[in-house]
Amino acid sequence: MKQFIDQLQEQLEEALSQTTTIGNKIDQYYAAMEVVRQFVEQLKEHVLAAEQPFPDRAAEIDYFKHTAPYFYSRLYYYKLLYNLEVYRVAEDKEGFSLYLDKKLEWAKSFLLKYNILHRYSYSRMKFWDKDLFLQTSLGKARGNLFCLGSQKIALVLACQRYRDFLQAEVCIARCLRVIGGLFRIGMEENIEPDRQDQLSFQRLTALIRCQ
């Protein structure tokens, strides 16, 4: 199964890279969601088609701890980005700015709530593996590939990427507000354009260093 999964992951990343050239951001993220859904289905079909999907508990744990979250976290992540872009188009600048701040706080709160699980997913520890990444029984795997621990890990990984994305968006929005404010001040005080650019750059640099 490892060879199949490695190939599937490589194909997924290649397919996702091709979505970046599609239309606007809404189209791109929608296309990315559809791409990930197709690969998730391929993964599920491959696992369920096997006579014995997980030959032992170690294989089952590896699937639900690493493999499934890799694919599902990308699906959740692009869903979040898609919803964000739809809101960006529908709202005015002030409303979207407030929405960014709200979503950033939500992402931080979610990661804080699952902080222990988040750190555990990156550690080499295994003492909770049997509690988090095993289904009720191995035989149940044929008809049900759901595992709550795996789902939570996928959500945490998606939220981590979403938080980083939002932080960059908030920083850019703040920088643009600073530049706009300095430009207006320069116009009101009749500061020469070259001097305006210099002041804006200095303030912008200072702001970025504070992030």
N, C-alpha and C positions, 0 to 999 in steps of 0.2 A: 504493500500500500504506500510505503514511503516514496517510492519512485513516482507513482501516480500523483501524489499530493505535491511533491516538488515541482513536477511539470505543470500541474494545475495552477499553483501559485505564480509560477513564471508567466504562464499564459494570461492569468488575470491581470498582473501588473502591466503587461504589454497592451492588453485590451483597454485598460483604464487610461493609459497614456494617450491612446488615440481619441478618447472622448474630449480631450482638452482643446481640440480644434473645431468642435461643434458649436455653431451659433453663439448664443449668449450663455451666461453662467447657469441660468435656469435649465436650459437645454443640456448643458454639459453635465450637471449634477443628476438630472433625470436619466440621462443616458448611462451615467456611471452606476446609478442604482439598478437599472435594468441589466447591465453587464454583470454586476455582482450577484444579482438574483439568479442569473443563468448558471453561473459557476457554483453557487450554493446548491442548486438542483443537481448539477453534475456530481458534486461531492456526495450528496445524500444518496443518489442513485448508485454510485459506485460502492458505497459502504453497505447499503441494504441488499445489493445484489450478491455480495460475498456470502459464501456458505457459512462462514464463521467470522463476522465482521471484526470482533475483538477476541483473538485467541486467548488472551489472559487479561488480568486487571491492569497490568502495566500499559498494555496497548490501548485499553479503553480510557485510562487516565490521560495518556498522551494525546489522544484524539480530542477529548473534551477540555483539556487544559491548554493545548497549544493550537491544534489544527482548526477546530471549529471557531474559536475566537478570532483567529486570523481572518477568516472569511466574513463572519457575521459582524465583526467590528467595523469593517469597511462598509457593509450595508447600512448599519446604523449611522455611521459618520456621514455618508453621502445623503442620507435622509435629512439629517440635521442641517447640512449645508443647503440642500434644496429648499427647505422651509425658510431658511434665513434669506435666501435670494428672492423668494417670492415676497417676503415681507419688505425687503429693500425696495422692490419695485412699487409695492402698494402704498408705502408710507412716505411722508415727506422727510426731509433731512433730520429735523428735530425729533420726530417720532421714531425714526430708525436709530438715531443715536441713543435714545432712551432704551430702545429694544435691545441694542447691543450690550449696554450696561447690565440690563436685566438678565440676559442670557449668559453673560459672563459670570455673574454672581450665581446663577443657577448651576453652571458647570463646576464652579469652585465648590459649591455646597455639596453637589453630588459626589465629587471626588473626595471631599472631606468625610462624607458619610461612609464611603467605602474605602477609606484610606488603608485600613489593614489588608483588605483583599487586594488593593492596588499594589501595595508593596510586596505582598506574597506572590503575586503573579510574576514579578521581576526577580524574585529571590530564587535560590536553588533549593529552598526548603521543600520537604515533601510530607511533613507530619499531618497536614490537613487534606492531602490529596484524596484519600479514600472517602472522606466526608463530603468533599466538594465536587469531585469529578467522576463519580461512579453513579450509574443509574441504579434503580432498585434491584435489578438482576441482569446478568449478561444476556439471558434469553430474550429480554424485553427489547433489546437493541434492534431487532429485525423490524419491528413495527413502530418504534418510537426512538428518535435520536435526540430527544430533549433532555437537557441536564441544566438545572437551575444555576449551579456554580459556573458552568461554561457560559451561560447567557449573561450572568452578571459581569464576568471578566470581559466579555465582548463589549458590553455597555460601558464599562470603565475605560477600556482602551479607546473606544470611539469618543468618549467624553474628554479624554486627555487631549486628543488631537483637536477636538472642537474648541476646548479652552485655549489652546495655543493659537488657533486660527482667530478666535475672537479677540485675544489680547493684541494680536497684530492689527486687526481691524480697528480696535479702539485707539491704539497708538496713532495710526494713520489719521483717523478722524480728528484726534486732538491736535495733531500737527497741522492739519489743514485749517482748523479753526484759528490756530495761532498765526499762521501765515496770512489768513484773511483779515484777522484783526490788526496785524501790523501794517498790512497794505492800506487798510482804511485810515489808520493813524497817520501813515506817511502822506496820504493824499490830503488829509485835513490840515496837516502841518506843512504842506508843500516841501516835503523832503525829496531830494533828487532820486530818480529811479534807481540808480546804482547804489546809493546809500540805503534805500529801502531793501534791496536785495541782500545787502550785507547784514543789516539788522535782522532781517527775517532768518537768514542762515544761522546767525549767532544764536538767536532764540530757539530755533528749531534744533540745533545741535545740543544745546543745553537740555531741552526737553527730552530728547532721545536718550541722553546719558542718564537721565533720572529713571528711565523705565526699567 
